[in-house]
């Protein structure tokens, strides 16, 4: 993009090389075994990637949303699963503690999260509260200097392996009275439930978190009691912008694989790329990818400039995520079609790209919810259902 700084371009090259050397050799095996690339995760800490948006004075890299999105695209082009776990750690956990935590909380939790010694995640979705985030039932009741948490969170990225979770819970009967707590593995009353076996993103562990009279110190509460809704929604906007970067990476790799195949594979004594139907699929994929890339990085840049505020932020983040996710899934399907029988096998990575791409049409706000957010901004709340919804 024209506004990438020299620092952005250096980061892009560094992460691209890291992904090729550390992620590419392992992803096929880890996808099959449904295992996280722990070694690569620790090396991300060495590179300064795990606290990418945290100020340098607090041990982070002090970079911006454009940089975070660049990392998502470059790693997502090779291994979307590990990148999804990286996003849950850096954007949904570390970034939130860095922005909203007290000095004491930052000092206690950030060093080990940024180094990679601890893995983080965010706990919002529940068995009966996915798109309707405010319908969550997990409750936190204060008992002098601690809270008792009761409830279940589900579809939690890094749930089976995480150490620290940025957890939302109700602290009042008011639908919007949401509070945030830093929950640490090993706290009394906290356990992990089942790990899900998934169609895609298989090397990114997903599971349940269970709280049964889980004892959380008051000192682990983020901000004022019952006042987390605005901060929760702001982070969802940043999540949508950065996760769109993963979709961009998946699509870019699909286009590259399909283009090479179309140049090499012959039918009727000429490369299949000579046929108009193949050319149409490739050209449409390329144009759609570039359009989504421009939209996504524009949203990230506006976020960094402080121009993404309120409903405008939610709308643009939703647009970037909606279009990029749809684009990546369709481009992956087209790549499979171009490769024919080979595309349907694990001889080529496009079948994995398609499986991984589909998740982003569901997580961080389903396509349907994102359309609702966009329509609500365009048509007004009197015309469109106004419930605050976020997707799984």
Beta strands, then each sheet from edge to edge (+ up, - down):
strand 1: 120-123
strand 2: 139-143
strand 3: 146-157
strand 4: 164-170
strand 5: 178-184
strand 6: 190-195
strand 7: 206-217
strand 8: 221-222
strand 9: 266-267
strand 10: 270-271
sheet 1: 1+ 4+ 5- 8+
sheet 2: 2+ 3- 7+ 6-
sheet 3: 9+ 10-
end
